[in-house]
């Protein structure tokens, strides 16, 4: 498996950046994980968006869903030209809220709801959803394809759910929004250092993302200096699973 970083910032991007969004490639399919601000244009530069096998939304904060409506507009434009005659599978958390209702009304999406513990199999890969430690209902996902396992923590602090799913993983994208000096247990996100420590604990190649734009890059890199398998996310870069 491999994952391309389309957007790495939260809760807002830098002038040339994008918020949360990742393109996951398994042996049998292409999947978008979140569709934050600026993600659609990055996605379209890598592959035709209509070629996605599914989109997964972790929660309804704008830095994770801002471009989902743009994807729907794009599919509508294709449909008018006779180039798209299906509906894109979109998996969202099973939550009653206006954002969820709005997504369900988007004409070119086949919206499916999931909750903690649910599993779906798509294109030969098994997706397992788990609840994260975030102020709103948020789902991370663990993906198993052949002998590889990828984990996307989505947003949230350290939790038993996250650690349980990291076991046996070969590649992970983790939420390291805070520098250590600004982190404390119970925060809505982890720290860069904590993500690095998880990389070492579970022996998993880890991409640290959901970075706050005002945090100095050099400080974040310094926090990962003792963890050789942890990397600060770079937009436009693809990271490969270690078997």
BALOBA-1460 file (C-alpha; in Angstrom, 3 decimals):
// residues 243
<rec num="1" residu="x" x="0.000" y="0.000" z="0.000"/>
<rec num="2" residu="x" x="0.965" y="3.606" z="-0.415"/>
<rec num="3" residu="x" x="-0.457" y="6.931" z="0.735"/>
<rec num="4" residu="x" x="-0.041" y="10.340" z="-0.906"/>
<rec num="5" residu="x" x="-0.408" y="13.465" z="1.214"/>
<rec num="6" residu="x" x="-2.830" y="15.859" z="-0.477"/>
<rec num="7" residu="x" x="-3.225" y="18.174" z="2.501"/>
<rec num="8" residu="x" x="-1.454" y="18.145" z="5.857"/>
<rec num="9" residu="x" x="-2.676" y="21.195" z="7.760"/>
<rec num="10" residu="x" x="-5.370" y="21.830" z="10.343"/>
<rec num="11" residu="x" x="-7.523" y="23.640" z="11.190"/>
<rec num="12" residu="x" x="-6.644" y="25.911" z="8.233"/>
<rec num="13" residu="x" x="-3.938" y="25.771" z="5.542"/>
<rec num="14" residu="x" x="-0.916" y="27.879" z="4.741"/>
<rec num="15" residu="x" x="-1.277" y="30.171" z="1.683"/>
<rec num="16" residu="x" x="-0.093" y="27.393" z="-0.646"/>
<rec num="17" residu="x" x="-1.199" y="24.422" z="1.433"/>
<rec num="18" residu="x" x="-4.293" y="22.310" z="2.019"/>
<rec num="19" residu="x" x="-6.011" y="20.783" z="5.033"/>
<rec num="20" residu="x" x="-6.525" y="17.089" z="5.716"/>
<rec num="21" residu="x" x="-6.691" y="14.784" z="2.709"/>
<rec num="22" residu="x" x="-4.902" y="11.609" z="1.645"/>
<rec num="23" residu="x" x="-4.979" y="9.275" z="-1.329"/>
<rec num="24" residu="x" x="-4.610" y="5.621" z="-0.359"/>
<rec num="25" residu="x" x="-3.625" y="3.117" z="-3.022"/>
<rec num="26" residu="x" x="-4.071" y="-0.581" z="-2.280"/>
<rec num="27" residu="x" x="-3.371" y="-3.525" z="-4.560"/>
<rec num="28" residu="x" x="-6.906" y="-3.214" z="-5.928"/>
<rec num="29" residu="x" x="-8.176" y="0.318" z="-5.518"/>
<rec num="30" residu="x" x="-7.863" y="4.058" z="-4.930"/>
<rec num="31" residu="x" x="-9.454" y="5.667" z="-1.869"/>
<rec num="32" residu="x" x="-9.641" y="9.244" z="-0.593"/>
<rec num="33" residu="x" x="-9.363" y="9.746" z="3.149"/>
<rec num="34" residu="x" x="-10.979" y="13.078" z="4.015"/>
<rec num="35" residu="x" x="-11.473" y="15.991" z="1.608"/>
<rec num="36" residu="x" x="-10.280" y="19.156" z="3.298"/>
<rec num="37" residu="x" x="-9.787" y="22.611" z="1.829"/>
<rec num="38" residu="x" x="-7.589" y="22.501" z="-1.291"/>
<rec num="39" residu="x" x="-7.584" y="18.701" z="-1.495"/>
<rec num="40" residu="x" x="-9.663" y="18.352" z="-4.663"/>
<rec num="41" residu="x" x="-7.172" y="20.242" z="-6.840"/>
<rec num="42" residu="x" x="-4.293" y="18.182" z="-5.417"/>
<rec num="43" residu="x" x="-6.218" y="14.961" z="-6.051"/>
<rec num="44" residu="x" x="-7.018" y="15.909" z="-9.657"/>
<rec num="45" residu="x" x="-3.313" y="16.442" z="-10.259"/>
<rec num="46" residu="x" x="-2.607" y="12.802" z="-9.366"/>
<rec num="47" residu="x" x="-5.554" y="10.911" z="-10.821"/>
<rec num="48" residu="x" x="-8.978" y="11.567" z="-12.359"/>
<rec num="49" residu="x" x="-11.179" y="11.987" z="-9.259"/>
<rec num="50" residu="x" x="-13.946" y="9.863" z="-10.820"/>
<rec num="51" residu="x" x="-11.538" y="6.904" z="-10.672"/>
<rec num="52" residu="x" x="-11.760" y="6.779" z="-6.882"/>
<rec num="53" residu="x" x="-13.319" y="3.574" z="-5.593"/>
<rec num="54" residu="x" x="-14.609" y="5.336" z="-2.465"/>
<rec num="55" residu="x" x="-14.218" y="8.363" z="-0.207"/>
<rec num="56" residu="x" x="-13.988" y="8.113" z="3.575"/>
<rec num="57" residu="x" x="-14.838" y="11.056" z="5.828"/>
<rec num="58" residu="x" x="-13.589" y="10.844" z="9.412"/>
<rec num="59" residu="x" x="-15.754" y="13.635" z="10.870"/>
<rec num="60" residu="x" x="-17.552" y="16.790" z="9.871"/>
<rec num="61" residu="x" x="-15.118" y="19.561" z="10.798"/>
<rec num="62" residu="x" x="-14.585" y="21.818" z="7.795"/>
<rec num="63" residu="x" x="-10.863" y="21.117" z="7.532"/>
<rec num="64" residu="x" x="-11.845" y="17.519" z="6.674"/>
<rec num="65" residu="x" x="-14.917" y="18.023" z="4.443"/>
<rec num="66" residu="x" x="-14.572" y="21.443" z="2.775"/>
<rec num="67" residu="x" x="-13.880" y="20.030" z="-0.716"/>
<rec num="68" residu="x" x="-16.387" y="17.192" z="-0.650"/>
<rec num="69" residu="x" x="-19.033" y="19.398" z="-2.235"/>
<rec num="70" residu="x" x="-16.494" y="20.395" z="-4.896"/>
<rec num="71" residu="x" x="-16.058" y="16.728" z="-5.781"/>
<rec num="72" residu="x" x="-19.830" y="16.476" z="-6.210"/>
<rec num="73" residu="x" x="-19.801" y="19.517" z="-8.538"/>
<rec num="74" residu="x" x="-17.056" y="17.879" z="-10.583"/>
<rec num="75" residu="x" x="-19.004" y="14.633" z="-10.949"/>
<rec num="76" residu="x" x="-22.080" y="16.653" z="-11.939"/>
<rec num="77" residu="x" x="-20.081" y="18.357" z="-14.699"/>
<rec num="78" residu="x" x="-18.912" y="14.980" z="-15.992"/>
<rec num="79" residu="x" x="-22.453" y="13.611" z="-15.892"/>
<rec num="80" residu="x" x="-23.724" y="16.493" z="-18.035"/>
<rec num="81" residu="x" x="-21.189" y="15.486" z="-20.687"/>
<rec num="82" residu="x" x="-22.187" y="11.831" z="-20.436"/>
<rec num="83" residu="x" x="-18.838" y="10.915" z="-18.882"/>
<rec num="84" residu="x" x="-20.117" y="9.776" z="-15.468"/>
<rec num="85" residu="x" x="-23.271" y="7.728" z="-14.938"/>
<rec num="86" residu="x" x="-22.749" y="6.285" z="-11.475"/>
<rec num="87" residu="x" x="-22.581" y="7.447" z="-7.861"/>
<rec num="88" residu="x" x="-19.390" y="7.747" z="-5.843"/>
<rec num="89" residu="x" x="-19.453" y="5.645" z="-2.629"/>
<rec num="90" residu="x" x="-18.898" y="7.993" z="0.310"/>
<rec num="91" residu="x" x="-18.577" y="6.629" z="3.840"/>
<rec num="92" residu="x" x="-19.402" y="9.018" z="6.681"/>
<rec num="93" residu="x" x="-19.830" y="8.619" z="10.451"/>
<rec num="94" residu="x" x="-23.297" y="7.647" z="11.611"/>
<rec num="95" residu="x" x="-24.146" y="10.983" z="13.210"/>
<rec num="96" residu="x" x="-27.247" y="13.136" z="13.047"/>
<rec num="97" residu="x" x="-26.116" y="16.646" z="12.154"/>
<rec num="98" residu="x" x="-26.743" y="19.230" z="9.422"/>
<rec num="99" residu="x" x="-23.428" y="18.478" z="7.672"/>
<rec num="100" residu="x" x="-24.284" y="14.789" z="7.389"/>
<rec num="101" residu="x" x="-27.739" y="15.619" z="6.040"/>
<rec num="102" residu="x" x="-26.246" y="17.961" z="3.441"/>
<rec num="103" residu="x" x="-23.799" y="15.308" z="2.224"/>
<rec num="104" residu="x" x="-26.601" y="12.749" z="1.945"/>
<rec num="105" residu="x" x="-28.422" y="15.133" z="-0.390"/>
<rec num="106" residu="x" x="-25.507" y="15.428" z="-2.815"/>
<rec num="107" residu="x" x="-26.771" y="13.873" z="-6.041"/>
<rec num="108" residu="x" x="-23.661" y="12.060" z="-7.211"/>
<rec num="109" residu="x" x="-22.768" y="10.355" z="-3.929"/>
<rec num="110" residu="x" x="-23.876" y="6.977" z="-2.650"/>
<rec num="111" residu="x" x="-23.630" y="7.841" z="1.045"/>
<rec num="112" residu="x" x="-23.116" y="4.997" z="3.494"/>
<rec num="113" residu="x" x="-22.874" y="5.452" z="7.264"/>
<rec num="114" residu="x" x="-20.427" y="3.637" z="9.526"/>
<rec num="115" residu="x" x="-19.675" y="3.619" z="13.240"/>
<rec num="116" residu="x" x="-17.092" y="2.341" z="15.699"/>
<rec num="117" residu="x" x="-16.228" y="-1.311" z="14.999"/>
<rec num="118" residu="x" x="-17.802" y="-1.516" z="11.553"/>
<rec num="119" residu="x" x="-15.881" y="-3.205" z="8.744"/>
<rec num="120" residu="x" x="-16.273" y="-3.065" z="4.979"/>
<rec num="121" residu="x" x="-14.351" y="-4.889" z="2.262"/>
<rec num="122" residu="x" x="-13.645" y="-3.014" z="-0.964"/>
<rec num="123" residu="x" x="-11.477" y="-4.105" z="-3.881"/>
<rec num="124" residu="x" x="-9.835" y="-6.800" z="-1.789"/>
<rec num="125" residu="x" x="-9.004" y="-4.530" z="1.171"/>
<rec num="126" residu="x" x="-10.662" y="-4.666" z="4.596"/>
<rec num="127" residu="x" x="-11.485" y="-1.324" z="6.249"/>
<rec num="128" residu="x" x="-12.127" y="-1.296" z="10.004"/>
<rec num="129" residu="x" x="-13.398" y="1.899" z="11.631"/>
<rec num="130" residu="x" x="-12.539" y="2.923" z="15.188"/>
<rec num="131" residu="x" x="-13.602" y="5.787" z="17.422"/>
<rec num="132" residu="x" x="-10.932" y="8.371" z="18.204"/>
<rec num="133" residu="x" x="-10.495" y="10.640" z="21.221"/>
<rec num="134" residu="x" x="-11.793" y="13.867" z="19.695"/>
<rec num="135" residu="x" x="-14.409" y="16.394" z="20.909"/>
<rec num="136" residu="x" x="-16.816" y="15.297" z="18.144"/>
<rec num="137" residu="x" x="-17.604" y="11.796" z="16.869"/>
<rec num="138" residu="x" x="-14.599" y="10.932" z="14.701"/>
<rec num="139" residu="x" x="-13.572" y="7.666" z="13.088"/>
<rec num="140" residu="x" x="-10.078" y="6.515" z="12.277"/>
<rec num="141" residu="x" x="-9.607" y="3.579" z="9.925"/>
<rec num="142" residu="x" x="-7.329" y="0.552" z="9.710"/>
<rec num="143" residu="x" x="-6.908" y="-0.968" z="6.247"/>
<rec num="144" residu="x" x="-5.590" y="-4.468" z="5.638"/>
<rec num="145" residu="x" x="-4.556" y="-5.477" z="2.121"/>
<rec num="146" residu="x" x="-2.610" y="-8.676" z="1.567"/>
<rec num="147" residu="x" x="0.161" y="-8.648" z="4.192"/>
<rec num="148" residu="x" x="0.120" y="-4.897" z="4.777"/>
<rec num="149" residu="x" x="-1.812" y="-2.796" z="7.274"/>
<rec num="150" residu="x" x="-2.331" y="0.956" z="7.069"/>
<rec num="151" residu="x" x="-3.760" y="3.083" z="9.889"/>
<rec num="152" residu="x" x="-5.194" y="6.590" z="9.596"/>
<rec num="153" residu="x" x="-5.750" y="8.059" z="13.046"/>
<rec num="154" residu="x" x="-7.879" y="10.960" z="11.763"/>
<rec num="155" residu="x" x="-8.148" y="13.571" z="14.546"/>
<rec num="156" residu="x" x="-7.729" y="12.761" z="18.203"/>
<rec num="157" residu="x" x="-5.576" y="12.267" z="21.249"/>
<rec num="158" residu="x" x="-3.886" y="9.023" z="22.243"/>
<rec num="159" residu="x" x="-6.428" y="6.280" z="22.981"/>
<rec num="160" residu="x" x="-6.657" y="2.540" z="23.540"/>
<rec num="161" residu="x" x="-8.551" y="2.244" z="20.256"/>
<rec num="162" residu="x" x="-5.688" y="3.836" z="18.345"/>
<rec num="163" residu="x" x="-3.012" y="1.747" z="20.017"/>
<rec num="164" residu="x" x="-4.964" y="-1.461" z="19.472"/>
<rec num="165" residu="x" x="-5.291" y="-0.731" z="15.767"/>
<rec num="166" residu="x" x="-1.620" y="0.195" z="15.404"/>
<rec num="167" residu="x" x="-0.611" y="-3.329" z="16.365"/>
<rec num="168" residu="x" x="0.815" y="-5.095" z="13.320"/>
<rec num="169" residu="x" x="0.598" y="-2.001" z="11.134"/>
<rec num="170" residu="x" x="3.162" y="-1.297" z="8.420"/>
<rec num="171" residu="x" x="2.268" y="2.325" z="7.609"/>
<rec num="172" residu="x" x="0.394" y="5.021" z="9.522"/>
<rec num="173" residu="x" x="-0.689" y="8.633" z="9.193"/>
<rec num="174" residu="x" x="-1.083" y="10.112" z="12.674"/>
<rec num="175" residu="x" x="-2.406" y="13.390" z="14.032"/>
<rec num="176" residu="x" x="0.506" y="15.382" z="15.470"/>
<rec num="177" residu="x" x="-0.981" y="18.853" z="15.614"/>
<rec num="178" residu="x" x="0.812" y="20.033" z="18.731"/>
<rec num="179" residu="x" x="4.408" y="20.575" z="19.689"/>
<rec num="180" residu="x" x="5.229" y="18.936" z="23.025"/>
<rec num="181" residu="x" x="5.270" y="22.262" z="24.874"/>
<rec num="182" residu="x" x="1.619" y="22.824" z="23.903"/>
<rec num="183" residu="x" x="0.397" y="19.281" z="24.457"/>
<rec num="184" residu="x" x="-1.298" y="17.769" z="27.510"/>
<rec num="185" residu="x" x="-3.349" y="14.612" z="27.967"/>
<rec num="186" residu="x" x="-6.951" y="15.224" z="26.975"/>
<rec num="187" residu="x" x="-6.150" y="17.625" z="24.152"/>
<rec num="188" residu="x" x="-8.085" y="17.125" z="20.872"/>
<rec num="189" residu="x" x="-4.888" y="16.074" z="19.040"/>
<rec num="190" residu="x" x="-1.577" y="14.354" z="19.782"/>
<rec num="191" residu="x" x="1.867" y="15.930" z="19.674"/>
<rec num="192" residu="x" x="4.531" y="15.409" z="17.034"/>
<rec num="193" residu="x" x="6.736" y="13.721" z="19.637"/>
<rec num="194" residu="x" x="3.975" y="11.372" z="20.760"/>
<rec num="195" residu="x" x="3.427" y="10.262" z="17.159"/>
<rec num="196" residu="x" x="7.136" y="9.510" z="16.916"/>
<rec num="197" residu="x" x="6.982" y="7.506" z="20.142"/>
<rec num="198" residu="x" x="4.086" y="5.459" z="18.747"/>
<rec num="199" residu="x" x="6.142" y="4.796" z="15.632"/>
<rec num="200" residu="x" x="8.896" y="3.314" z="17.771"/>
<rec num="201" residu="x" x="6.554" y="1.422" z="20.098"/>
<rec num="202" residu="x" x="4.712" y="-0.370" z="17.299"/>
<rec num="203" residu="x" x="7.523" y="-0.544" z="14.763"/>
<rec num="204" residu="x" x="5.458" y="1.258" z="12.157"/>
<rec num="205" residu="x" x="6.558" y="3.685" z="9.458"/>
<rec num="206" residu="x" x="4.694" y="6.833" z="10.496"/>
<rec num="207" residu="x" x="3.764" y="10.049" z="8.711"/>
<rec num="208" residu="x" x="2.992" y="12.848" z="11.177"/>
<rec num="209" residu="x" x="0.330" y="15.175" z="9.804"/>
<rec num="210" residu="x" x="-2.539" y="17.567" z="10.686"/>
<rec num="211" residu="x" x="0.100" y="20.204" z="11.376"/>
<rec num="212" residu="x" x="-0.763" y="23.630" z="12.770"/>
<rec num="213" residu="x" x="0.489" y="26.223" z="10.225"/>
<rec num="214" residu="x" x="1.999" y="28.536" z="12.855"/>
<rec num="215" residu="x" x="4.230" y="25.849" z="14.377"/>
<rec num="216" residu="x" x="7.844" y="26.195" z="13.170"/>
<rec num="217" residu="x" x="8.774" y="23.291" z="10.898"/>
<rec num="218" residu="x" x="12.249" y="23.020" z="12.437"/>
<rec num="219" residu="x" x="10.721" y="22.490" z="15.888"/>
<rec num="220" residu="x" x="8.514" y="19.670" z="14.608"/>
<rec num="221" residu="x" x="11.446" y="18.020" z="12.823"/>
<rec num="222" residu="x" x="13.491" y="18.249" z="16.040"/>
<rec num="223" residu="x" x="10.768" y="16.378" z="17.952"/>
<rec num="224" residu="x" x="11.136" y="13.459" z="15.537"/>
<rec num="225" residu="x" x="14.928" y="13.388" z="15.577"/>
<rec num="226" residu="x" x="15.132" y="10.290" z="17.802"/>
<rec num="227" residu="x" x="12.560" y="8.309" z="15.813"/>
<rec num="228" residu="x" x="14.045" y="7.079" z="12.507"/>
<rec num="229" residu="x" x="10.764" y="5.605" z="11.230"/>
<rec num="230" residu="x" x="8.714" y="8.781" z="11.740"/>
<rec num="231" residu="x" x="8.469" y="11.510" z="9.105"/>
<rec num="232" residu="x" x="6.904" y="14.947" z="9.054"/>
<rec num="233" residu="x" x="4.257" y="14.931" z="6.312"/>
<rec num="234" residu="x" x="5.127" y="16.646" z="3.033"/>
<rec num="235" residu="x" x="2.320" y="17.628" z="0.679"/>
<rec num="236" residu="x" x="2.606" y="15.949" z="-2.699"/>
<rec num="237" residu="x" x="4.818" y="13.166" z="-1.359"/>
<rec num="238" residu="x" x="3.918" y="9.471" z="-1.462"/>
<rec num="239" residu="x" x="4.866" y="7.153" z="1.380"/>
<rec num="240" residu="x" x="5.142" y="3.403" z="0.894"/>
<rec num="241" residu="x" x="4.238" y="0.669" z="3.321"/>
<rec num="242" residu="x" x="7.036" y="-1.381" z="4.834"/>
<rec num="243" residu="x" x="6.163" y="-5.076" z="4.597"/>
